[in-house]
Every structure is written in C-alpha cells, then in structure tokens.
C-alpha cells in the first residue's frame, strides 16, 4: 500500500500533535482534513479542511472516510467506534483495537500483565466495595482514573490505606487503577515506528522529568546502560507487535533504583517527549507518522545533536505574554508555539528545544532561558 503525495489525509483531533502532523504532511505534499468538535484548534487552523463535528457524528465520519485516503489520530481518547466506522471506508492506523486498550488504564494494565510484560504492583478498583479488599502493602500508591486522565489530571497520590475511600470519591467513584509507588531512579520513554511488514525503528530514548504530573523537560539521549537501552527497546517492540500496531507508539518506562525497568503506560500516537525530534533528528516523529500511515519507507531517526526539550505552559502568561526574544536570542534554541488562543495554568502552549555539542551544555542554556522567561 502506497499513498501518493497530493492525497488527502485525515486527522481525528485538533490539538498540537495534530498540528505538527499536518505540518509534516503538508511539507511532504499531502493535504489534511481535521475532524474536531472545537470551532478553533491548533490543527484545524492550518489544515486544508476542518470538519467541526463530534467524533461520532455519522455525516462527518462519512465525509472524512470518503474523502481521505488514510486517517490517523492525535490523542487516544477518540472513540474506538469512530475508528471502526472509518476503517470500513479507508485506511485507518492505529486500529480501533489498539486504541481501545491504550485509552483505558484497566485494559492497558490487564493487557500488559496478561502478556507477561513487566509492570509494577497494581489492583483494579471498579467500585467502593473493592476498596475493602486491598492489601495495605500496596501503599504508598497512586490512584488513576481508568479513562480521560492526562498530564496529572485524574490522579491522586495516597500514602495510606485509610485515605483511599476519600480519594476514590474525589475521582467520582469511577473505575480506577491503584498502583504502588516505587523507588524511581528516572523515567524514560521509547518512541517507535512500526509498519505493516513488522519493521520497527526506534527514536533515541529521552529521560523525562515531570512537575506536578506534567512533563517538564526531556533530555536526549538519556544516560542509560546499554543493557537498559536494549531491554526497553525490546519490550516496546514486543508490545507493538503484540498489538499489531501500525504507526507511532510511545511506551513510558520507570527505571527503578535497582536498574529494573517497568512499563508505566503506552500512548498510541506521537508523544510530548518526542518533540525534540523536530529539530534534533534527521526524521521527526511526525514525519515518521506520515510515512507509516502512507506506506512509505522509514526515515532515519539518527540524533544530530544532544538536545533538551522544555514545555512552555500557560503559567508563564501570569504577567502577560512571555518575551520570546529571551529564547530566540540563543541561536541554538528552537521555539515552537501551538497557536492556542487562551493561556491557562498547566496548559501546554508550546515548547523550546536547545541543541548543543553535549547534554551538559544544552542543560546550561536551557536553565538560562528558563530564568530569563521567569523574570
């Protein structure tokens, strides 16, 4: 299957990941239609067409499916049924089965554990009655809602068992996963591309640092042993093959203090921690997403230079729009803004990436930019 440039590609979701996909697709000669219910969106504002409708709107799905050669997604909470409907009319990747697992923490954990992938101790809580059967040894823990949680939302840290009923109530008494908190050395992510022939390419592995549950900084390449690097890539590749996953997949890992690695979660799309690839790799994760969708060969994922990627959150707007020249006066820094109209605390408004000869140099420049932006 080969979809030629000039064809129309479909994107479910209008956020920044869809925007960066559209930019990559347009650069390669494709056109893009975005389906998103919002009147204004980062992706919809630059796509050739924007269908403003619900993801399950029958007329919109019919139009998307009959005018696009292939369709993909930019976030995992797209209804799986929409993907099943579209797959009757055109190429869709990733498929509904993969997305339905990745968008539900319960199904995701059960898939990973059921296939003997290494995960931390956890238990599923369907209702309040399940709370009384939990082993106190699982604490301290973190309670995560099964669906629609992201960037730290829908998660509550719990130190002891007696605090669980209140936490479960605060999450609306909806199904959750309770995970034991473990002594972490660091967090990393493996971003890969898999095609229809089971050929897999991996991007350089970033180390990810979070603030209040939101990714703050990714450092590339992560300082890892060859053994951990190989094992993480092996596990991520096995997950993609087991899911029969086509496209870009991110697998987030915990690296424990004893050097064991455990899978945290999977994301069926390009990932925030892979934004560095826009500037630091020969092929970005978004160009690779286009390549996988259209049946094109893999692009090289070789790292050009070490890099540090930093998210720009809406918190920086507390005293007005930030002075972007504080970033741009650093010639090795690359600024990416997502075109969002309203800045809100915790909302990802953009990112910047610093490239340098060494990680240490990139971190130093990043720290100076952060200090200047905070003034």
C-alpha positions as semicolon CSV with decimal commas, in nm:
position;residue;x (nm);y (nm);z (nm)
1;X;0,000;0,000;0,000
2;X;0,142;0,335;-0,105
3;X;-0,049;0,661;-0,073
4;X;0,093;0,927;-0,305
5;X;0,163;1,291;-0,212
6;X;-0,129;1,507;-0,310
7;X;-0,372;1,272;-0,137
8;X;-0,593;1,390;0,148
9;X;-0,509;1,252;0,492
10;X;-0,747;1,261;0,789
11;X;-0,670;1,352;1,149
12;X;-0,903;1,288;1,441
13;X;-0,825;1,559;1,694
14;X;-0,725;1,922;1,658
15;X;-0,454;1,963;1,920
16;X;-0,084;2,040;1,885
17;X;0,007;1,683;1,791
18;X;-0,237;1,705;1,501
19;X;-0,092;2,045;1,409
20;X;0,263;1,909;1,389
21;X;0,141;1,606;1,190
22;X;-0,034;1,839;0,945
23;X;0,281;2,048;0,904
24;X;0,488;1,738;0,831
25;X;0,227;1,603;0,588
26;X;0,197;1,934;0,402
27;X;0,574;1,958;0,373
28;X;0,568;1,618;0,202
29;X;0,293;1,726;-0,039
30;X;-0,015;1,584;0,131
31;X;-0,334;1,765;0,225
32;X;-0,504;1,726;0,562
33;X;-0,861;1,725;0,691
34;X;-0,908;1,762;1,067
35;X;-1,217;1,640;1,249
36;X;-1,252;1,820;1,580
37;X;-1,561;1,950;1,763
38;X;-1,400;2,281;1,865
39;X;-1,454;2,587;1,649
40;X;-1,085;2,677;1,681
41;X;-0,798;2,434;1,725
42;X;-0,422;2,428;1,665
43;X;-0,452;2,166;1,389
44;X;-0,779;2,288;1,241
45;X;-0,636;2,636;1,190
46;X;-0,368;2,514;0,946
47;X;-0,532;2,212;0,782
48;X;-0,684;2,234;0,434
49;X;-1,021;2,138;0,582
50;X;-1,170;2,141;0,931
51;X;-1,484;1,939;0,995
52;X;-1,634;2,081;1,312
53;X;-1,836;1,791;1,448
54;X;-1,845;1,528;1,719
55;X;-1,616;1,229;1,669
56;X;-1,920;1,000;1,638
57;X;-2,117;1,226;1,403
58;X;-2,227;0,993;1,123
59;X;-2,227;1,256;0,849
60;X;-1,881;1,384;0,943
61;X;-1,739;1,032;0,958
62;X;-1,888;0,953;0,618
63;X;-1,736;1,267;0,468
64;X;-1,398;1,203;0,630
65;X;-1,393;0,838;0,528
66;X;-1,488;0,901;0,166
67;X;-1,258;1,198;0,102
68;X;-0,942;1,078;0,281
69;X;-0,703;0,808;0,165
70;X;-0,591;0,733;0,520
71;X;-0,677;0,852;0,870
72;X;-0,490;0,865;1,200
73;X;-0,534;1,013;1,547
74;X;-0,356;1,268;1,764
75;X;-0,492;1,162;2,103
76;X;-0,604;0,829;2,243
77;X;-0,948;0,928;2,370
78;X;-1,103;0,925;2,024
79;X;-1,399;0,682;2,044
80;X;-1,286;0,343;1,915
81;X;-1,618;0,307;1,736
82;X;-1,531;0,606;1,518
83;X;-1,218;0,424;1,403
84;X;-1,414;0,105;1,331
85;X;-1,661;0,302;1,122
86;X;-1,386;0,478;0,927
87;X;-1,196;0,153;0,868
88;X;-1,486;0,032;0,651
89;X;-1,409;0,312;0,404
90;X;-1,034;0,379;0,409
91;X;-0,700;0,303;0,574
92;X;-0,701;0,372;0,949
93;X;-0,400;0,342;1,175
94;X;-0,364;0,276;1,455
95;X;-0,667;0,049;1,455
96;X;-0,960;0,055;1,696
97;X;-0,845;-0,249;1,894
98;X;-0,506;-0,095;1,979
99;X;-0,659;0,239;2,072
100;X;-0,931;0,084;2,287
101;X;-0,662;-0,081;2,501
102;X;-0,437;0,223;2,528
103;X;-0,721;0,463;2,616
104;X;-0,833;0,262;2,917
105;X;-0,586;0,213;3,205
106;X;-0,762;-0,104;3,322
107;X;-0,748;-0,270;2,980
108;X;-0,394;-0,145;2,934
109;X;-0,270;-0,289;3,265
110;X;-0,450;-0,617;3,206
111;X;-0,305;-0,640;2,853
112;X;0,048;-0,578;2,980
113;X;0,025;-0,808;3,282
114;X;-0,160;-1,076;3,085
115;X;0,120;-1,087;2,829
116;X;0,391;-1,100;3,098
117;X;0,528;-0,752;3,035
118;X;0,692;-0,608;3,350
119;X;0,460;-0,373;3,539
120;X;0,455;-0,258;3,899
121;X;0,211;-0,399;4,156
122;X;-0,143;-0,276;4,090
123;X;-0,506;-0,356;4,154
124;X;-0,822;-0,258;3,968
125;X;-1,097;-0,080;4,162
126;X;-1,437;-0,097;3,994
127;X;-1,649;0,025;4,285
128;X;-1,639;0,121;4,652
129;X;-1,675;-0,243;4,761
130;X;-1,338;-0,328;4,605
131;X;-1,163;-0,084;4,840
132;X;-1,201;-0,309;5,142
133;X;-1,015;-0,599;4,977
134;X;-0,689;-0,413;4,910
135;X;-0,364;-0,526;5,069
136;X;-0,213;-0,242;5,279
137;X;0,128;-0,343;5,140
138;X;0,027;-0,171;4,814
139;X;0,075;0,167;4,982
140;X;0,205;0,430;4,931
141;X;0,027;0,432;4,598
142;X;-0,122;0,643;4,326
143;X;-0,487;0,620;4,221
144;X;-0,551;0,676;3,850
145;X;-0,888;0,706;3,683
146;X;-0,931;0,449;3,407
147;X;-1,016;0,694;3,127
148;X;-0,966;1,057;3,027
149;X;-0,679;1,124;3,266
150;X;-0,372;1,307;3,132
151;X;-0,099;1,549;3,244
152;X;-0,154;1,459;3,608
153;X;-0,532;1,501;3,588
154;X;-0,740;1,216;3,728
155;X;-0,460;1,103;3,959
156;X;-0,425;1,120;4,338
157;X;-0,124;1,020;4,543
158;X;-0,220;0,820;4,854
159;X;0,012;0,745;5,145
160;X;-0,201;0,503;5,347
161;X;-0,500;0,273;5,301
162;X;-0,740;0,478;5,514
163;X;-0,712;0,768;5,266
164;X;-0,831;0,558;4,972
165;X;-1,212;0,592;5,015
166;X;-1,195;0,972;5,006
167;X;-0,962;0,968;4,704
168;X;-1,189;0,726;4,517
169;X;-1,486;0,951;4,594
170;X;-1,294;1,257;4,471
171;X;-1,249;1,081;4,136
172;X;-1,625;1,033;4,110
173;X;-1,634;0,668;4,226
174;X;-1,543;0,572;3,871
175;X;-1,328;0,269;3,782
176;X;-0,963;0,324;3,868
177;X;-0,625;0,156;3,885
178;X;-0,433;0,170;4,212
179;X;-0,057;0,144;4,154
180;X;0,212;0,101;4,416
181;X;0,461;0,387;4,422
182;X;0,812;0,257;4,369
183;X;1,163;0,398;4,430
184;X;1,242;0,552;4,092
185;X;1,580;0,642;3,953
186;X;1,434;0,809;3,645
187;X;1,158;0,795;3,384
188;X;1,223;0,730;3,017
189;X;1,018;0,676;2,704
190;X;1,068;0,468;2,393
191;X;0,909;0,609;2,079
192;X;0,898;0,372;1,784
193;X;0,752;0,341;1,438
194;X;0,613;0,010;1,312
195;X;0,496;-0,057;0,957
196;X;0,272;-0,322;0,805
197;X;0,570;-0,555;0,748
198;X;0,662;-0,551;1,120
199;X;0,967;-0,337;1,051
200;X;1,038;-0,121;1,356
201;X;1,260;0,183;1,401
202;X;1,333;0,349;1,735
203;X;1,398;0,711;1,823
204;X;1,677;0,799;2,069
205;X;1,550;0,748;2,424
206;X;1,478;1,062;2,630
207;X;1,491;1,096;3,007
208;X;1,172;1,269;3,119
209;X;1,134;1,497;3,418
210;X;0,789;1,595;3,541
211;X;0,646;1,875;3,754
212;X;0,305;1,817;3,917
213;X;0,234;1,529;3,683
214;X;0,310;1,728;3,365
215;X;0,616;1,663;3,152
216;X;0,856;1,950;3,210
217;X;1,180;1,853;3,037
218;X;1,312;1,573;2,817
219;X;1,687;1,516;2,795
220;X;1,819;1,335;2,490
221;X;1,990;1,097;2,491
222;X;1,911;0,957;2,835
223;X;2,214;0,838;3,027
224;X;2,145;0,465;3,033
225;X;2,343;0,145;3,028
226;X;2,348;-0,048;2,703
227;X;2,152;-0,323;2,880
228;X;1,867;-0,094;2,986
229;X;1,853;0,071;2,644
230;X;1,835;-0,265;2,466
231;X;1,578;-0,406;2,708
232;X;1,350;-0,100;2,684
233;X;1,355;-0,110;2,304
234;X;1,299;-0,485;2,304
235;X;0,995;-0,457;2,530
236;X;0,848;-0,164;2,335
237;X;0,890;-0,353;2,010
238;X;0,725;-0,661;2,155
239;X;0,428;-0,452;2,271
240;X;0,386;-0,300;1,925
241;X;0,399;-0,644;1,761
242;X;0,158;-0,797;2,013
243;X;-0,090;-0,516;1,944
244;X;-0,027;-0,548;1,570
245;X;0,023;-0,174;1,596
246;X;0,085;0,036;1,285
247;X;0,216;0,388;1,332
248;X;0,398;0,578;1,608
249;X;0,380;0,427;1,956
250;X;0,524;0,558;2,281
251;X;0,598;0,330;2,576
252;X;0,677;0,506;2,903
253;X;0,907;0,325;3,147
254;X;1,007;0,357;3,511
255;X;1,374;0,284;3,577
256;X;1,399;0,172;3,940
257;X;1,688;0,232;4,174
258;X;1,793;-0,132;4,131
259;X;1,804;-0,082;3,749
260;X;1,489;-0,284;3,684
261;X;1,259;-0,131;3,424
262;X;0,881;-0,140;3,445
263;X;0,624;-0,023;3,194
264;X;0,420;0,273;3,313
265;X;0,182;0,325;3,021
266;X;0,154;0,331;2,643
267;X;0,036;0,606;2,410
268;X;-0,090;0,519;2,057
269;X;0,044;0,834;1,892
270;X;0,342;1,069;1,883
271;X;0,439;1,180;2,232
272;X;0,531;1,504;2,405
273;X;0,869;1,356;2,498
274;X;0,944;1,307;2,128
275;X;0,906;1,672;2,026
276;X;1,283;1,707;2,034
277;X;1,289;1,502;1,712
278;X;1,156;1,802;1,517
279;X;1,499;1,961;1,544
280;X;1,740;1,701;1,676
281;X;1,674;1,403;1,446
282;X;1,700;1,353;1,072
283;X;1,334;1,244;1,072
284;X;1,082;1,375;1,325
285;X;0,821;1,156;1,491
286;X;0,555;1,343;1,290
287;X;0,718;1,284;0,953
288;X;0,757;0,921;1,056
289;X;0,385;0,915;1,143
290;X;0,306;1,032;0,789
291;X;0,542;0,772;0,646
292;X;0,380;0,486;0,841
293;X;0,028;0,600;0,752
294;X;0,106;0,627;0,382
295;X;0,311;0,308;0,344
296;X;0,639;0,492;0,286
297;X;0,985;0,372;0,394
298;X;1,109;0,462;0,741
299;X;1,313;0,779;0,772
300;X;1,640;0,781;0,965
301;X;1,593;0,855;1,335
302;X;1,960;0,934;1,393
303;X;2,026;1,203;1,655
304;X;2,201;1,503;1,502
305;X;2,298;1,660;1,836
306;X;2,218;1,613;2,204
307;X;1,911;1,814;2,299
308;X;1,692;1,932;2,585
309;X;1,321;1,991;2,518
310;X;1,121;2,205;2,762
311;X;0,745;2,254;2,769
312;X;0,601;2,606;2,779
313;X;0,293;2,611;2,999
314;X;0,023;2,875;3,031
315;X;0,155;2,964;3,377
316;X;0,416;3,185;3,206
317;X;0,141;3,424;3,093
318;X;0,066;3,539;3,450
319;X;0,233;3,875;3,377
320;X;0,137;3,891;3,012
321;X;0,277;3,718;2,706
322;X;0,633;3,597;2,760
323;X;0,922;3,776;2,591
324;X;1,002;3,525;2,317
325;X;1,325;3,704;2,231
326;X;1,463;3,556;2,556
327;X;1,451;3,222;2,378
328;X;1,534;3,333;2,027
329;X;1,845;3,528;2,127
330;X;2,002;3,187;2,193
331;X;2,098;3,074;1,840
332;X;2,093;2,705;1,933
333;X;1,735;2,724;2,068
334;X;1,426;2,639;1,862
335;X;1,085;2,782;1,958
336;X;0,756;2,605;1,879
337;X;0,425;2,773;1,967
338;X;0,098;2,587;1,913
339;X;-0,135;2,870;1,818
340;X;-0,364;2,833;2,118
341;X;-0,569;3,145;2,191
342;X;-0,615;3,113;2,568
343;X;-0,329;3,053;2,812
344;X;-0,426;2,859;3,124
345;X;-0,214;2,724;3,410
346;X;-0,091;2,375;3,324
347;X;-0,191;2,407;2,958
348;X;0,079;2,325;2,704
349;X;0,120;2,634;2,488
350;X;0,442;2,537;2,314
351;X;0,793;2,409;2,372
352;X;1,151;2,501;2,304
353;X;1,443;2,275;2,225
354;X;1,810;2,353;2,283
355;X;2,072;2,168;2,079
356;X;2,438;2,156;2,177
357;X;2,754;1,952;2,150
358;X;2,689;1,795;2,491
359;X;2,392;1,738;2,720
360;X;2,560;1,949;2,988
361;X;2,587;2,246;2,754
362;X;2,225;2,208;2,642
363;X;2,110;2,195;3,005
364;X;2,306;2,510;3,088
365;X;2,150;2,707;2,803
366;X;1,807;2,571;2,894
367;X;1,845;2,685;3,254
368;X;1,945;3,037;3,144
369;X;1,642;3,059;2,914
370;X;1,410;2,941;3,192
371;X;1,546;3,204;3,429
372;X;1,505;3,478;3,170
373;X;1,145;3,374;3,096
374;X;1,054;3,387;3,465
375;X;1,159;3,750;3,506
